[in-house]
Amino acid sequence: MPKKNTPKLRVISLGGLNEVGKNITVFEYQDDIIIVDCGLGFPDNEMLGVDLVIPDISYLEKNSSKIKGIFLTHGHEDHIGAIPYVLRTINPPIYGTKLTLGIIENKLTEHVLDSKPQLICVKPGDTVKAGVFSVEFIHVNHSIADACCLAIKTPVGMVIHSGDFKLDLTPVDGDIMNITKLGELGNKGVTLLLCESTNAEEPGYTMSEKTVGASLENIFMHHTDKRIVIATFSSNVHRVQQIINTSEKYGRKVAVLGRSMQNIVRAAHELGYMNIPEGTLIDINEIKRFRPDQLTLVTTGSQGEPMSALYRMAFSDHDKVILDSNDLVVISAHPIPGNEKLVNKIINELMKKGVSVFQDNLIEVHVSGHGCQEELKLMHALTKPKYFVPIHGECRHLMQHRDLALQMGMSPENILVSDIGKVIEVDKNGIRFNGTVPAGKVLVDGYGVGDVGNIVLRDRRHLALDGLIVVVATVDIEERTVISGPDIISRGFVYVREAEELLCTVKEIATDALWDCLEDDITDWTHIKNRVKDKVSRYLVDKTNRKPMILPLIMNV
């Protein structure tokens, strides 16, 4: 048993385990805390009306005086998207590479914060001292430029946080993952590896981003008579660069659609991560000056997002672009699990318009930014960790990554598959679970953060499934009489004109319930409303087998 007074490194994931997205990991040693990444997630089908999901940071708010910094691995939304919301309650220094901070600065212009964020730019190879921790940024390849993994020197040994990565030997920017540095750290001794698990089920290696370039070349070569519309992730700067390069080669002008795409292209160009030949990029308002076969449109909407530019074009709701049989749409992305129906909806609508559609299952127009099994094994082989915790993925991904580590020769007792909120302790005596901290999902709906919870979602589901019946009446409690009503208002339950008899009976039942209460000298408003609600609900279940939400509005004069 470890001694109680032995100082311990505590590792806590507040997101990113048993889920996709919302990545955030906390490292704590006595009075010092650092945070790695601070991402958001997207709502599932049960979260009606919810815009975004961010991590519960109540533990960090309670320990805000200990926080020495937030360290960012790269600029994807699932790693930085929650920062504007987190900065409302805590304001530690934020460390990230140039493009990552450029994207954050753009995001922060849309938010009003009480204090100015502390954004500190670093580059691969830099080391930042943060309390007892020293954090070194190490270059890796990913589907966004400037991605890093982190080597965190702690009092209990070296910890490697992989971030998101893949091994790309022919990257678009020519800068491969710093394998040498990872090998040096492994030779010196790595106590703990936290490694991403997104593609842990996929055998082999992830293909190079340049594979997409070859496919794009083929598309442009064989479709010189069409306007080409390419939907991809806005953050994939290298993908957009290849689209621009190929367009320029074939004499096409490029217009960028979608706010996030425009923002990131602008930031990447200004910061030197994209090279745009002069005269190639045009404003969307200029496209009427060119023939369709002289244009390439780069757009958001590869995941079928209902407010995206591609969605609006597909459903003839875009004010600048109308798609027809002269267009070829290329969807250069895999659907994120759960988005397949949204993507298929767009594809079907495009095909109804006679638009040609290419997607990844037809031609290689997308490659993942995450390492497959052989690349994950490489990370393990380079770092040779004593202990291992798989991160970033659903349970099946984490367990598959655990199996890979076992294949690499690790002992089962040295591998922990964790969950959000669980505390992992590491010291000279070993690694173990020890307790939990508050963790979960905070829902963002419009300007509201955290004001939509389980009860509100339950009511929304109720309304969505069964509709609403409102019973409006005015009574005089002192005189024990009904002054007016009850009137019955139906929304989302039945079509009123075709259910007049049903609603007339509901009105009679509500009237009887009110008179019964008054005659029995019941004057408690809650009791009266519950009596009306119960009587009406029982009747509707009996007659329709439906359970609409019953909302009695009883007023006294």
N, C-alpha and C positions, 0 to 999 in steps of 0.2 A: 504493500500500500504506500502511495506517495505521502511524504510528510506534508502536514497542513500548512506549514510556514514556507514551503518551497515556492518561490515566485513562478508564475505560470503565464504562458502566452495563451490568450483566449481568442479563438477564431469563431466568428458568428456570421452566418449568412442571413441577411434580412430579406433576401430575394434571390431568384435564379436557380433554386433547387425544387425539383418536382414541378417545374413550370418552365415555359419558354419566355425569356425576357425578364425585366425588372431586376437586373443583376446588381447586387450590392453586397460587399463583404467587409466585415469589421474585424480589425486586429487590435487587441487590447493587451497591454502589459502594465500592470499596476495603475499608474496615473496617466498613462499615455494611450491615445486611441488614434489610429489612422483608418481611413475608409478607402476601399478600392471600388471605383465605379459607382454610379448612382443612376440607374436606368429606370425606364417605365415599361409597362406591359400594355397590351391592348385587351379590351373587354371581350369576354366570351358571349355566346348567344343568350346566356341567362342574365347578363348585365344590361338590361334594357335602358337605353338612353344614356348610358355611361360613355364618356369620351376616352378616358385614359385610366390606367391603373398604376399607382405609385406605391412604393414600399412604406410600411408603417415604421417611422423613425422615432417613435416615442422613447426608445431606449437611448438613442443618440441625443435627443433633446434633454433627457434627464442627466446625461453625462457630457453636456456640451463643453464644459470647461476643460475636459480632458482631450478634446479633439485637436490634433495637430495638423490635419490636412486631409483633403480628398484627392486621391490619385487616380487619374483616368487613363485607361488603356487605349481607347480610341473613341471616335466620334459618332458611333451608331446610337440610335434612340434608346435601345435597350440597355445602354451603358451610360448615357448622359442625360436622357430625356427628363428625369425627375429633378434635375438640379434647380430649375427655376422655382419649383415648389418647395424643395428642401431649404433653399436659401431664405425662405420666409421666416424660419424659426431658428436656424443655425447659420453661421457665416464663417466657416473655417477657410483658410487658403485653399485654392483649387489648382492643382498641378496637372498640366497636360501639354501635349505637343502642339505645334503651331496651328495645324488644320483643326484639331479637336477644339482648341480654344476659340478659333475663328467661328466655328459652327455655334458654339455656346454663346458667344457675344451676339451673334445674330438672333438667337432664340431669346436672349434676355431683353432685347429691345421691345418685345411684346409683353413684358411683365413689369410691374411697378414693385420695387423692393424698398424696404426701409433703409437699408445700408448698401453701400457699393460693394459688389463682389470683388474678392481678391483673386484675380486670375494670374497665375505665374507660369510663363512659357518655359518649357524644357525641350531638350532634343535627345534622341537616342544616345546613350552613353553617359548622360548626366546622372548624378547622384544627389538626392535631396535628404538632408538630415531633418528628422521630425521626431523630437523627443528622443526616446531610446531607439527609435527605428532609423535605418538608412535605406532609402528606396532608390534603386537604380533602374532606369528605363532601358529596355533592350529591344531593338528593332525586330519586328516579325512581319510576315506577309498576311494580309487579310483583304477583304473586299472593299476596304477604304484605305486611303493613304495615311501614313503617320501612325500606324498601329504599333503598340509595344506590349511586351510582357514585362512583368515587374520582378526584380530580385530584391527581396526585403530582408535586410539583415536585422535580426532580433537578438535579444539576450539569450534565447534558447537555441539559436542557430539560424541558418539561411532558409528562407521560405521563398518559393517560386510561385507566382500567380501568373498563369499562362495568358490571361486575357483570351481573345479570340484569335486563332492563327491557323495558317496552313503553310506547307512547304512548297513554295513556288520557285523553281529553279530558273524560270524565264519570266520574271515579273515585268510588267509594263514599264515601271520606273527603273528597272535594272538593278534594284537593291534587294538582294535575297535576305532571308532571315539570318540573324547573327548566331549561327550554329556554334561558331568557335567560342563565343562568350558563354553560352549555355553549357558547353562541354567543360570549360574551365571551372565553372561553378560546381558542376557535378564532380569533378576531380577533387575539389576542395572540400566537398561535403554539403549536401542539401538535406536539411532535416525534414522539410515538409513540401510537397508539391500539391498545389491546387490547379487542376487542369480541366479545360473545357471539354464537354462531352457531346456536343451537338451532333456530330457525325460518327459517334462511337459505334453505331450499327452498320456503317458503310465500310465494306472491305476495300483494301487497296489504298491508292493515293487520290487526292483531289486534283483534277486537271488544272493546268495553268490558265490564267486569265487570257493569255495570248491565243488560246484555242478559240475563244469567242471572236477575237479579231479576224481569224481565218474564216470563220463562218460569216461574219459581217461582210467581208470582202466578197465572198461567194454570192451573198444576197444582192449586194449593190451591183455586181457584175451582170447578174442575170435578170435584174428588174429595173432596167434603165428607163422604162416607160411609165413607171409608177412613182407617186409620192410615197416615201417611206416614213412610217411613224414607228418609233421605237420606245417602248415603255420599259423602264428599269428602275432600280432603287436610286433615289436621288443622291445617296451618299457614296455610290460606287463611282468615284471620280475617274478611276482608270477605265471603266467601261465607257463612260461618257467621252473620255479623251479618245478612245479608239473609234467611237462613232463619229466624232468630229474629224479625226484624221482621214477616215475612209470617205466621209462626205466630201472633204476638200479634194481628195484624190480624184473623185468622180465628178467634180465641178458642181457640187450641190451647196446651197446655203443651208444653215442650221438655225432653227428657231427652237427655243426652250419653253415648255409649257409646264405650269404647276408651280405654286409659290415655293415649295421646299426645293424643287429642282433649280429654280432660278436663283434662290439664295445660296445654295451650295456651290453651283457653278460660278457665281460671282465671287464668293469667298475663296474658292480654290484657285481661280484665275488671279485674283489680287494677291494671294499669298504665294504664288509661284508653283502651285501643284498641277496646273493645267496650262498647256500651250495652245492658244487659239490663234490660228493664222488670221492675219488682218483681213477683214471683209467677209470672213466665213460666217460669223455669228450675226444674225439679224433679229430685230424685234418682231414679235408675232404680228404686229400691225402692218409689217412690210410684206407679208407672204403673198398678198394679191398682186404684187409686182412681178411675180415669177410663175412660170409654168409648174404644174405639179411635179413633173419629172426633174425639176431643178431644186427640189426641197427635201430636207430631212427634218422631221419634227421629233424632238426628244421630250418625253413626257413622263409625268408621274402616273400611277394607277396600275402598276404591274400586279398588285394584290387585289384588284377589283374594288378598291375603296370607293364608296358611293359619292364622295365629294371630289374625287380626283379628276384631273383633266381628261384622262382616257375615258372614264365613266361618262363624263358629260358629253364627250364627242360621240361615244357609242350610242347614247340616247338622245342625240340631236339637241343637246342643251348647252352647247358651247357657242359663245357669241362670235368666235373668230374662225372656227374650223368646222367644216361640214365634210364628213367622210362618205365616200361612195366607191364604186368599182375601180376607180383610178388609184385607190390607195392600197398599200400593203402595211399591215400592222404586225410588228414583231414584239412579242412579249418576252423580254430578256430577263426572266426571273423564274425561280421555282415558286409555286404557291406555298406560303407558310401554312402549316397544318391548321385546318379550320377555315382557310380562305378559298378552298377549292370551288365551292359553290358560287362565290362572288366572281371569281375569275371566269368560270364557265358561263355565267350570266352575261358578262361583257362579250365573250367570244361569240355566243349565240346571237347577240344583238348585232355585232359587227357583220357576221355572216349573212344575216337577213338583209343587210344593206348592200350585199355583194362585195364586201371588203375581203381581201385575202388576208389570212392570219397565219403567222408562223409562231410556234411556241417551242419550248425546250424538248418536248417529247417527239417533235418532228425533226428538229435540226439543232445543233449544238450552239444555242444562243445564250447560254447561261452556264456558269460554273460556280460552285459553292466557294465561300470564303472560309470554310471551316475544314480542318484536317480530318481525313478519314483514319481508319484503324492503323495503317502503317505509319502515318505521321504522328499519331498519338503515341505509338510505341517508340518512335524516334525521340519524342520529348522525354519519355521515361528513360530511354537508354542514355541520353545525353546527361540528364540531371541526376540519375541514380538516387532517387529520394529514399530516405529511411521510412517516412510515413507518406500516405497518399489520401487525398480527399477529392473525389470527382465533383465538378461543379458545372453549372450551365446546362440544364436539360431536365427532361421529365424523368420519372423513376426508371423507365426502361433504358434510357440513355446512360444514367448514372450506374445502373447495375451492369450494363454491358461494358462500360469503362472499367468497372471493378474487375470483371472477368479478364479484360486485357492486361490489367496490372498483375493479376495472378499468373497469367501466362508468362509475364516478364520475370517471374520468380519472386514476387513480393509475398510476404506472409499474410494470411487473412487478418491476423490481429493488428497489423500495421495499416490496414485500410478501413476508413470509416465512410459510410454513405450516410450523409446527414440530411437534415430538412431545415427549412427556414425557422429561425428562432432557437435552434438547438445550439448549445455552447460546447465547443470542442476545446479541451485543454491539452497543451503540450508543455512538457518540461523534461528534465533529464531522466525522469522515471518512466516516460512513455507518453502515449496519446490516449484520450478517453473522452466520453461525453460526461458533462457535469451540469445539469440543469438547463433551463431555457430562459429566454428573454421575450418580451412582447414582440410579436412579428405578425405580418399579415398583409392585407390589401387595403389601401385607401383609394376610394373611387373619386375621380374628378369628373364632374358634370357641369359644363359651362364654366362659370366663375367659381362654382362651389367646390371646395376640396374637403372631402370627408363628411359632408352633410347628407350623402346618400349611403345608407347602410342596408343591412339585411331586411329590416322591416319595410323600408321604402321599396326595395327591389321586390319583396314579396307582394306588396300592393300593386306595383307595376305589372308583375306577372299576372296577378289576379285580373286586373283591368284588361290586359292584352288577351287573356284566354277567354274571359267570360263577360266582359263589359260592365256597365254601371247602370244602376237604377237609383234615381234620386226621388225621395218622397218629401215634398214641400208642404208644410201646413202651418197655420197660425191658430193658437189657442188662447183662451183666457183662463188662466189657472184659478183665479179667485172665483170666477163665475162657473167654473167647471164646464166649459163649452168650447166647441170647435168653431172658430170665427170664419176661417176660409180653408179651402183645400179638403183633403190633401190632393195636390197635383202630382202627377207621375211623369218624370222625365227619363227617357231611356237613351243611352249612348253605347253603341257597340254590343247591344244585347239582342234586340230584335228590330226589324224594320217596322216602325210604328203603324204605318198604313195597313200593313198586312197582319197586325197583331192587336187590333183595337179591342177585341173581346177579351184577350188575355190581360191587357193593361187596365181595362175597365174593372175586371175582377180584382186586380192588384189594388186599385183605388178603393174598392169596397172593403177589402181585407184591412188595408191601412186605416180606413175610417173606423171600422169596428174596433181595431186595436187601440186607437186613440180614445174613443168613447169608453171602452172598457177601463182604461187607466183612470180617466177622469171620474167615472162613476164609482171606482174603487178607492177614490181619494189618493191616488198615486201622483205625487207632484215632483218627484225627483226626475230631473231631465234625463239623466243617464238611463234610469229605469224605463222611462217612456220610450226613448229612442230604441233601446234594446228590445222592448216588446214589439214595436212596429217592425224592426229589422227581422226578428225571429219569425214572426207570423208571415211576412212577405216572402222570406227566404224559403220557408218550408213549402209554401204553395208553389213557388217557381221550380223548386227541385222536383216536386211531385209531378208537375205538368210538363216540364221541359227537360228535366235531368241536367239542368245547368245551374251554376252557382254564381250569378253576377254579384259584384260588390253592391251592397245596399247602403245608401247614404241618406239617413233621415235628417231633414233640416226642419226642426220644430221651433217656432218662435212664439214668444209670449207677448200679449199686449195688455 
